Amino acid sequence: MSGTARDAGHASGLLAAALADAGLAWPVLGLDAALEAAGQSAVVALDRWTPDQAVALSVHAWRTGAALLPVRVDGSTALVGPPLHRGAPACLGCVEAERLATAGGRTPRGQGDLVLGGLAAPTAMPLVAALAADALADTARWAGTMWAVRTDDGTCSTHRARPRRGGCPTCGPLPEDTPELARFVPAARPLPDPRRLRQDNPATTRAGLRTALYDWRLGPVASVSRQETYPLAFVGAAVVGDREERDAGYGRALTFADAERVALFEAVERMAGAAPRGRRTALRGSFAEIGPRRAVDPARFGLYEPHAADLPEARITRYTPDIVTDWVYGWSAGEGRAVAVPEQMAYWGLPRRRGGAEASAFVLETSSGCGVGNSLEEAVLHGLFEVAERDAFLMAWYARTPLAQVAPPDDDPLVGHCVDLLDALGYDLWLFDSSNDFGVPAVVSLVLCRDAASAAPQAFFAAGAHPDPREAIRSAVVEAVVSVGAVAETARTSPGKLDRDRLLRMLDEPREVVSMEDHTALYTLPEARTRYDFLLAGSGPPLPWQRVWPGSPRPVRDLGALLAETAARVVQAGMDVVFVDQSDPVVRDALGLHAAKVLVPGALPMTFGHVHRRTRGLPRLLDVPWRLGRLPARPRYQDLALDPHPFP
């Protein structure tokens, strides 16, 4: 039950009386009495209350040293705990904020005066009282635990509390972001298997990840779902966030168990990359004020076309060095020091307003370059591979560079399975070597309909990059094959997104391409084939991957050494590798997982919505294809087609 009223928190006495009759070890108080009692241990009965009052109760417990056990009713659910005291894992304000956010749908959240409450069903009170008694008997054991009792059917569930996203001034204050906290001290990260670029971590089994992350009532992963109509096992792990539409981590594999584990890893990446969880952003100003000695010039990450911000489709503000924004500190591998980068480039899910001031969005950032690993080095390395993958894809696309064709490996069961599936559906798989000056094997995949005159979706693209070319191929193939299933699902559930007239308008007017789905949908048109004929016409016969990347893969003994070597190669190519530690302290402590955002000044950034592309001020787009011999001459920027990319 919810509403708005000024007298919330004045208990009717029904819940308090029922708890008092249970003979609990602590006295039972209402909210007002609990807030007046300094340092007292008590059960606090709430059958009418607000999120603001939950915060006040928490602040009181932390400030006075009181030990409190909140017992409250919301609709037909009685909620017991978590115990509140200094040092507890989470306060009641955080628990209620996350509970309301996890409920999703039309549940109000972020309203401190929202009145919550309900009637304590007499039949459920013995169970509620028994849970309260257990909590009082061993508050240390049940720290951070909340029980939920459905009073309509008597069922009970147990939930683990954690500080709210972005920290809490009461139970989880974040340290201020400083250059010192961004300092990176390289360390050896030996690998048990030189063919696998992941360290061992027994905490990250599928069961371990699910236990630590999934909680349908408190999050941070609110649901785990399977999609059984795709060509591969596909699992989504929906993440609780600040937006009404939930983001998710996705896993694709031969089995649902493996796909779920991948989805939960990606959910950690999504959580960490949306907004700061480990540090409190403190630096605000313009680049003109902060200067190049402390910050990276945002223009080095690529600029929009001069007119882009004025277009009705744009969701950005025109960038100038005088625009005021928030900054976070990362570590520059090239300069060996902490540098500030715009917060909106380091995190992709920031609210537009913070601290009462408007933070101008001059980029529309994505999760590209975000990585998760069992150490910071591992997270940075995999984030860097993603930057390399997408830079190579966009460079080939925007400069229309012919690429050498690669034959699918005949000894990879996953790739073979995908080839067979596509063949049965009437599609061929094309693979291309898109590697460039990053020095990391990179692949573009194209799933192409054999019948160019068919009304079937014509083309699906994807990419991969990894020191082991087989891993790069596998990633590119799986992503493209899943896109085939995704478009089929869209045709079934949202056919308007694939309306032919709508897509033809996009073909004529690129500004109409505004969403991630639009980029994929456009190239299902037969009429769009001329956009990618440069790949089909000049690729030559497919070559075995061993001939394309001779000497690869090399066995890797130490991830730290591989990161240093890869970053040095990028720096030598005239760029830099800047990484921001995005690790969530709660996830890091529970699972040993770290997260990082990798930014490479000079690389082509992945963007969605054609007017948001950032290709200006990046000379590599013109220089590298020519230097690699893929183009006969260095192109001029004004001669580039710059068609909307087809990346999924």
C-alpha atoms as one frame of an Amber mdcrd trajectory, in Angstrom:
protein
   0.000   0.000   0.000   1.348   3.451  -0.814   0.194   7.032  -0.776   1.219
  10.397   0.588   0.505  11.631   4.087   2.197  13.708   6.737   1.460  11.382
   9.633   3.325   8.324   8.321   5.341   6.620  11.026   2.667   6.913  13.738
   1.981   3.214  14.069  -1.565   2.106  14.637  -0.227  -0.219  17.296  -1.425
  -3.462  15.686   2.048  -4.506  14.538   3.690  -3.274  17.740   1.161  -5.089
  19.910   1.611  -8.336  18.021   5.384  -8.151  18.390   5.165  -7.189  22.061
   2.961 -10.208  22.743   5.675 -12.457  21.268   7.970 -11.838  24.238  10.978
 -10.625  22.245  14.258  -9.950  24.038  14.252  -6.262  23.021  11.515  -3.710
  23.692   9.163  -2.899  20.825   8.967   0.797  19.933   7.264   2.909  17.310
   9.274   5.181  15.053   9.021   8.343  17.170  10.022   6.557  20.363  12.929
   4.842  18.625  14.245   8.164  17.314  14.128   9.646  20.818  15.925   6.737
  22.507  19.692   7.271  22.382  21.838   4.150  22.244  18.976   1.775  23.058
  18.449  -1.681  21.566  14.913  -2.038  20.255  12.602  -3.606  17.729  11.016
  -0.818  15.684   7.484  -1.600  14.471   6.425   0.277  11.330   3.059  -0.293
   9.729   3.002   3.176   8.123   6.281   4.816   7.104   8.232   6.607   4.369
  11.669   6.151   2.759  12.776   9.403   4.443  11.874   7.916   7.815  13.834
   4.780   6.957  16.847   7.007   6.360  16.250   8.886   9.631  16.101   5.625
  11.566  19.379   4.512  10.003  21.133   7.804  10.720  19.958   7.585  14.340
  21.368   4.068  14.756  24.736   4.993  13.244  25.004   8.287  15.122  23.968
   7.138  18.602  25.244   3.576  18.571  21.738   2.155  18.943  20.993  -1.380
  17.785  17.629  -1.492  16.030  15.668  -4.181  14.245  13.063  -2.689  11.887
   9.917  -4.745  11.311   7.558  -3.201   8.805   4.621  -3.949   6.558   4.238
  -2.977   2.907   0.971  -4.142   1.397   0.689  -7.865   2.027   4.392  -8.263
   2.803   6.003  -8.090   6.236   9.696  -7.203   6.169  12.041  -8.097   9.029
  15.491  -6.512   9.179  18.169  -5.916   8.410  19.610  -5.245  11.888  20.785
  -1.627  12.097  23.950  -0.705  13.952  27.288   0.935  13.259  29.314  -1.224
  10.919  26.336  -3.124   9.519  26.611  -3.989   5.790  23.703  -1.729   4.836
  21.207   0.653   6.373  17.430   0.661   6.064  17.500   3.659   3.722  19.623
   1.693   1.243  17.541  -1.452   1.566  14.309   0.378   0.834  15.800   2.383
  -2.033  17.014  -0.804  -3.697  13.832  -2.740  -2.912  11.639  -0.144  -4.599
  14.029   0.136  -7.549  14.157  -3.639  -7.976  10.363  -3.899  -7.946  10.439
  -1.965 -11.220   7.374  -1.368 -13.323   5.217   1.467 -12.035   6.554   1.268
  -8.472   7.448   4.821  -7.395  11.046   5.367  -6.373  13.179   8.280  -5.395
  10.266   9.863  -3.504  11.273  10.339   0.104   7.747  11.188   1.259   6.109
   8.171  -0.373   3.974   6.494   2.293   4.274   2.729   2.537   2.334   0.485
   4.859  -0.192  -2.242   5.344  -2.044  -4.330   7.895  -0.244  -6.979   9.910
  -2.160 -10.190   9.217  -2.567 -12.015  12.547  -1.917 -15.412  10.943   1.531
 -14.317   9.760   2.645 -12.749  13.042   4.021 -15.932  14.667   6.422 -16.363
  11.732   7.349 -12.670  11.737   7.987 -12.777  15.484  10.069 -15.952  15.169
  12.263 -14.324  12.525  12.688 -11.248  14.707  13.661 -13.475  17.641  16.294
 -15.241  15.521  17.720 -11.908  14.408  17.928 -10.664  18.000  19.577 -13.867
  19.184  22.555 -13.429  16.852  22.731  -9.992  15.237  26.263 -10.649  13.950
  25.174 -13.759  12.070  22.193 -12.038  10.499  23.945  -8.749   9.685  22.775
  -7.531   6.294  19.868  -9.984   6.181  16.260  -9.096   5.441  13.365 -11.539
   5.547  10.189 -11.005   3.553   6.999 -12.764   4.642   4.005 -12.783   2.336
   1.114 -12.516   4.734  -1.362 -13.781   2.132   0.220 -17.220   1.785   2.755
 -17.424   4.630   5.816 -17.941   2.417   9.159 -16.484   3.468  12.258 -15.462
   1.504  15.707 -14.328   2.653  17.579 -11.433   1.057  21.036  -9.875   1.410
  21.327  -6.108   1.785  24.086  -3.912   0.364  24.692  -0.156   0.224  22.763
   1.596  -2.509  24.280   2.241  -5.906  26.683   5.157  -5.784  27.297   4.875
  -2.046  25.455   6.022   1.053  26.522   8.772   3.482  25.298   6.643   6.393
  26.455   3.073   5.781  28.690   3.255   2.727  30.301   6.658   2.146  32.547
   6.764  -0.908  36.034   8.265  -0.782  36.598  11.374  -2.852  38.092  10.641
  -6.246  41.723  11.798  -6.290  44.840  11.280  -8.433  46.302   9.178  -5.621
  43.412   6.689  -5.789  43.920   6.361  -9.543  47.589   5.445  -9.176  48.390
   2.114 -10.806  51.235  -0.065  -9.596  51.883  -2.842 -12.145  51.980  -6.342
 -10.722  52.734  -9.787 -12.083  49.562 -11.737 -12.845  50.701 -15.288 -13.674
  48.318 -17.480 -15.640  47.706 -21.138 -14.814  46.872 -21.801 -18.474  49.002
 -19.849 -21.004  46.276 -20.334 -23.640  43.529 -18.727 -21.580  43.752 -15.038
 -20.674  41.791 -15.357 -17.440  43.154 -15.952 -13.956  41.647 -18.665 -11.797
  38.894 -17.541  -9.431  36.912 -20.245  -7.598  34.344 -17.640  -6.482  33.065
 -17.093 -10.010  31.371 -20.369 -10.735  27.858 -20.012 -12.087  26.474 -20.800
  -8.632  28.865 -18.360  -6.960  27.950 -15.533  -9.310  24.231 -16.201  -8.972
  24.407 -16.293  -5.162  26.332 -13.022  -4.962  24.414 -11.074  -7.603  20.884
 -12.348  -8.131  18.137 -11.233  -5.761  14.699 -10.673  -7.222  13.720  -8.383
  -4.334  16.894  -6.352  -3.651  19.064  -6.765  -6.772  21.577  -5.902  -8.064
  20.557  -8.493 -10.668  16.771  -8.552 -10.589  16.097 -11.391 -13.007  17.854
 -14.060 -15.043  15.971 -15.161 -18.156  16.499 -17.532 -21.060  15.711 -16.910
 -24.713  14.998 -20.235 -26.399  14.258 -19.005 -29.928  17.824 -17.907 -30.748
  20.316 -20.065 -32.665  22.468 -20.374 -29.511  21.688 -20.602 -25.828  21.030
 -16.982 -24.825  20.616 -15.662 -21.275  19.923 -12.142 -20.022  20.709 -10.891
 -16.518  18.702  -7.694 -15.882  20.475  -5.103 -13.734  18.762  -2.654 -11.393
  19.696   0.884 -12.385  18.550   4.474 -12.386  16.613   4.160 -15.636  13.115
   2.748 -16.020  14.266   0.558 -18.892  16.633  -2.018 -17.446  20.049  -2.752
 -18.857  21.266  -6.315 -18.846  24.272  -8.520 -19.229  23.943 -11.082 -22.000
  25.529 -14.476 -22.425  25.704 -16.597 -25.569  27.039 -20.161 -25.548  26.323
 -23.744 -26.517  24.647 -24.434 -23.156  22.375 -22.317 -20.985  24.603 -22.923
 -17.959  27.621 -21.419 -19.735  25.505 -18.608 -21.177  24.205 -17.690 -17.718
  27.725 -17.423 -16.309  28.735 -15.092 -19.144  25.561 -13.024 -18.647  26.321
 -12.556 -14.950  29.888 -11.477 -15.730  28.526  -8.934 -18.194  25.985  -7.804
 -15.595  28.911  -6.894 -13.322  30.384  -4.896 -16.200  27.072  -3.101 -16.784
  26.671  -2.271 -13.089  30.193  -0.918 -12.753  30.205   1.018 -16.010  26.954
   2.917 -15.581  27.999   5.301 -12.778  30.714   5.533 -10.096  30.375   2.937
  -7.340  33.760   3.124  -5.654  34.631   6.833  -5.581  32.806  10.115  -5.274
  33.348  12.463  -8.214  34.711  15.754  -6.930  36.343  17.587  -9.843  34.172
  19.923 -11.886  35.237  22.511 -14.402  36.003  23.107 -18.056  39.008  21.777
 -19.912  40.094  25.370 -20.404  40.169  25.771 -16.601  41.703  22.403 -15.694
  44.254  22.321 -18.496  46.265  19.625 -20.309  48.660  19.079 -17.396  45.823
  17.563 -15.350  43.316  16.376 -17.943  43.061  14.752 -21.359  41.656  17.073
 -24.021  38.171  15.676 -24.820  38.720  16.555 -28.479  41.332  13.780 -28.652
  38.516  11.229 -28.332  36.890  12.430 -31.558  34.364  15.161 -32.271  30.947
  15.283 -33.880  30.271  16.988 -37.159  30.021  20.763 -36.563  26.254  20.837
 -37.109  25.401  17.642 -35.202  24.367  19.212 -31.897  21.837  21.418 -33.688
  19.948  18.527 -35.266  16.628  17.483 -33.703  17.824  13.858 -33.439  20.859
  14.827 -31.355  20.940  14.245 -27.616  24.117  16.193 -27.025  25.404  19.685
 -26.375  27.992  21.262 -28.655  31.469  20.773 -27.177  33.815  23.686 -26.540
  36.845  23.805 -24.212  34.827  26.164 -21.989  31.948  23.776 -21.309  31.735
  22.800 -17.636  31.573  19.116 -16.803  32.547  16.572 -14.140  35.885  14.749
 -14.304  37.230  11.496 -12.890  40.798  10.316 -12.591  42.272   7.482 -14.601
  45.771   6.187 -15.211  47.686   7.029 -18.381  49.862   4.105 -19.466  51.711
   6.358 -21.883  52.533   9.095 -19.377  52.729   6.912 -16.278  50.575   9.245
 -14.197  47.007   9.973 -13.163  45.008  12.121 -15.582  41.451  13.436 -15.491
  38.931  12.434 -18.154  35.315  13.589 -18.508  33.102  11.530 -16.222  30.585
  11.198 -19.047  33.234   9.384 -21.113  34.183   7.043 -18.270  30.576   6.087
 -17.394  27.704   5.577 -19.799  24.627   5.714 -17.509  24.988   8.990 -15.632
  21.943  11.061 -14.659  21.825  14.377 -16.477  21.709  16.310 -13.220  24.039
  15.920 -10.278  24.522  18.026  -7.194  21.864  20.493  -8.267  23.779  21.527
 -11.375  23.329  20.561 -14.988  26.170  18.454 -16.346  26.250  19.126 -20.081
  26.317  15.906 -22.122  28.631  16.575 -25.051  29.084  12.844 -25.739  26.646
   9.966 -25.780  28.844   7.259 -24.297  28.412   3.492 -24.591  29.836   0.568
 -22.647  32.557   0.040 -25.270  35.914  -0.353 -23.557  34.444  -1.625 -20.293
  36.063  -4.804 -19.024  35.732  -7.138 -16.045  38.457  -9.378 -14.686  39.913
 -11.193 -11.712  42.423  -8.365 -11.322  42.541  -4.778 -12.507  45.127  -5.772
 -15.112  42.798  -8.428 -16.494  39.858  -6.015 -16.626  41.929  -3.363 -18.414
  43.325  -5.861 -20.900  39.912  -7.124 -21.971  38.556  -3.573 -22.126  41.477
  -2.696 -24.401  40.701  -5.655 -26.669  37.162  -4.306 -27.048  38.457  -0.856
 -27.992  40.730  -2.493 -30.581  37.827  -4.564 -31.965  35.548  -1.597 -32.471
  38.230   0.757 -33.721  39.171  -1.805 -36.378  35.536  -2.320 -37.382  34.757
   1.385 -37.694  38.009   2.126 -39.506  37.252  -0.503 -42.140  33.643   0.643
 -42.465  34.075   4.402 -42.632  37.135   4.249 -44.928  35.575   1.423 -46.996
  38.775  -0.598 -46.937  38.919  -4.019 -48.616  39.962  -6.705 -46.128  41.541
 -10.125 -46.543  39.036 -12.942 -46.182  39.609 -15.573 -43.489  38.338 -19.146
 -43.642  36.303 -20.313 -40.633  38.397 -22.700 -38.504  37.398 -26.279 -39.222
  38.422 -27.519 -35.771  36.248 -25.213 -33.641  32.981 -26.933 -32.644  31.215
 -23.668 -31.755  32.072 -21.998 -35.059  31.195 -25.193 -36.922  27.827 -25.337
 -35.175  27.133 -21.729 -36.166  28.124 -22.347 -39.795  25.745 -25.309 -39.965
  22.905 -23.296 -38.447  23.420 -20.453 -40.891  23.627 -22.809 -43.844  20.279
 -24.339 -42.905  18.770 -20.836 -42.765  20.144 -19.840 -46.175  23.064 -17.704
 -44.996  26.810 -17.759 -45.615  29.460 -16.719 -43.109  32.190 -14.325 -44.244
  35.170 -13.456 -42.039  37.656 -10.629 -42.652  40.973  -9.583 -41.120  40.486
  -6.030 -39.825  43.657  -5.885 -37.674  45.361  -2.509 -37.628  48.045  -0.607
 -35.704  46.729  -1.796 -32.326  48.615  -4.997 -33.076  45.760  -7.211 -31.837
  44.214  -9.739 -34.254  40.803  -8.329 -35.181  37.979  -9.858 -37.190  34.847
  -8.549 -38.909  32.111 -11.121 -39.436  29.339 -10.882 -42.020  26.356 -13.217
 -42.139  24.974 -12.786 -45.661  21.764 -14.095 -47.200  22.499 -16.179 -50.307
  19.439 -14.872 -52.126  19.996 -11.175 -52.746  16.467 -10.827 -54.107  14.846
 -12.449 -51.097  12.689 -10.558 -48.627  14.642 -12.269 -45.842  16.954 -10.085
 -43.720  20.090  -9.722 -45.813  23.110  -9.001 -43.631  24.341  -9.096 -40.055
  27.721  -7.825 -38.892  29.838  -8.229 -35.772  33.485  -8.116 -34.705  36.047
  -9.579 -32.353  39.619  -8.880 -31.239  41.947 -11.056 -29.182  45.628 -12.112
 -29.200  44.384 -15.592 -30.099  42.788 -15.190 -33.555  40.513 -18.163 -32.879
  38.987 -16.310 -29.923  38.508 -13.203 -32.068  36.790 -15.307 -34.741  34.616
 -17.096 -32.213  33.444 -13.833 -30.656  32.654 -12.267 -34.036  30.756 -15.338
 -35.231  28.661 -15.795 -32.095  27.650 -12.125 -32.006  26.543 -12.140 -35.633
  24.622 -15.402 -35.316  22.765 -14.138 -32.255  21.803 -11.027 -34.246  19.987
 -13.298 -36.703  17.872 -14.614 -33.838  17.395 -11.150 -32.365  15.989  -9.747
 -35.612  13.661 -12.730 -35.940  12.424 -12.047 -32.406  11.961  -8.356 -33.252
   9.912  -9.308 -36.309   7.647 -11.341 -34.043   7.286  -8.907 -31.122   7.906
  -5.426 -32.633   7.395  -5.675 -36.398   7.184  -1.906 -36.745  10.925  -1.641
 -36.091  11.533  -3.627 -39.285   8.915  -1.861 -41.392  10.348  -1.690 -44.901
   9.243   1.873 -45.607  10.788   2.999 -42.329  14.110   1.345 -43.188  14.104
   2.774 -46.711  13.759   6.243 -45.205  16.867   5.500 -43.124  18.701   4.449
 -46.267  17.898   7.796 -47.893  18.320   9.905 -44.752  20.993   8.609 -42.328
  19.770  10.965 -39.590  16.795   8.608 -39.204  19.169   5.984 -37.722  18.797
   6.884 -34.053  19.007   3.675 -31.990  21.291   0.688 -31.661  18.575  -1.488
 -33.210  18.312   0.863 -36.205  21.976   0.284 -37.065  21.335  -3.457 -37.353
  17.896  -3.249 -38.958  19.016  -0.958 -41.797  21.281  -3.611 -43.275  18.555
  -6.216 -43.456  17.456  -4.353 -46.618  18.548  -5.782 -49.995  18.979  -2.184
 -51.185  21.744  -1.651 -48.601  24.111  -4.193 -50.196  26.009  -1.486 -52.062
  27.092  -0.086 -48.685  29.293  -3.135 -48.019  30.222  -4.310 -51.510  33.789
  -3.121 -50.819  34.125  -6.138 -48.513  32.719  -8.643 -50.986  34.461  -7.425
 -54.144  38.095  -7.218 -53.127  38.629  -9.776 -50.405  40.144 -12.604 -52.472
  39.837 -16.283 -51.580  39.562 -17.121 -47.870  42.864 -17.917 -46.175  43.433
 -20.167 -43.150  43.765 -18.133 -39.986  47.295 -19.497 -39.480  48.412 -17.774
 -42.690  46.672 -14.517 -41.842  48.242 -14.316 -38.377  51.443 -16.396 -38.532
  52.971 -17.092 -35.140  49.701 -16.483 -33.281  48.721 -17.186 -30.648  51.805
 -16.939 -28.468  51.566 -18.586 -25.040  51.053 -15.975 -22.315  52.562 -16.586
 -18.890  51.766 -13.257 -17.257  48.733 -11.022 -17.860  50.521  -8.016 -16.402
  53.326  -8.358 -18.927  50.837  -8.780 -21.785  49.008  -5.610 -20.731  52.258
  -3.640 -20.603  53.295  -4.955 -24.023  49.914  -4.255 -25.637  49.644  -0.769
 -24.139  53.203   0.065 -25.228  52.327  -0.914 -28.798  49.289   1.392 -28.753
  51.379   4.248 -27.346  54.039   3.653 -30.013  51.292   4.019 -32.635  50.742
   7.589 -31.405  47.850   7.003 -29.014  47.584   6.404 -25.274  45.807   3.915
 -23.023  43.892   5.589 -20.195  41.905   3.426 -17.810  39.502   4.283 -15.008
  39.066   1.796 -12.172  35.290   1.235 -12.041  35.379  -1.603  -9.494  32.388
  -1.933  -7.180  33.855  -2.525  -3.679  31.013  -4.863  -2.704  31.432  -7.039
  -5.797  35.222  -6.919  -5.536  35.145  -8.105  -1.930  32.524 -10.795  -2.560
  33.743 -12.180  -5.884  37.236 -10.822  -6.442  36.082  -9.097  -9.626  37.471
  -5.777 -10.850  36.091  -3.483 -13.541  37.681  -0.837 -15.736  36.842   1.551
 -18.540  39.548   1.858 -21.172  39.775   5.057 -23.198  42.215   5.411 -26.092
  42.665   8.998 -27.328  42.891   8.813 -31.101  40.878   5.607 -31.501  37.501
   5.564 -33.219  34.776   5.411 -30.550  31.718   3.211 -31.020  28.576   5.350
 -31.064  24.904   4.756 -31.846  22.562   7.161 -33.565  24.227   8.326 -36.777
  24.355  12.001 -35.816  26.328  11.009 -32.699  29.292   9.549 -34.610  32.644
  11.028 -33.558  35.011  10.840 -36.504  36.327  14.417 -36.671  39.847  15.098
 -35.421  40.998  11.462 -35.701  43.687  11.367 -38.423  44.198   7.603 -37.974
  40.948   7.069 -39.877  42.711   8.487 -42.939  46.308   7.439 -42.283  46.185
   3.822 -41.131  44.207   2.193 -44.001  46.598   3.830 -46.458  49.736   2.905
 -44.473  48.541  -0.710 -44.252  48.191  -0.821 -48.047  44.436  -1.301 -47.999
  43.812   1.946 -49.900  45.865   3.195 -52.870  46.145   6.715 -51.448  45.401
   8.617 -48.275  41.729   9.625 -48.515  40.419  13.080 -47.717  37.904  13.346
 -44.899  35.342  15.042 -47.120  35.507  12.085 -49.527  34.529   9.483 -46.912
  31.025   8.067 -47.320  30.471   7.857 -43.533  27.376   5.711 -43.924  25.693
   4.557 -40.688  27.671   1.588 -39.386  26.040  -1.866 -39.041  27.576  -2.826
 -35.686  25.046  -4.567 -33.406
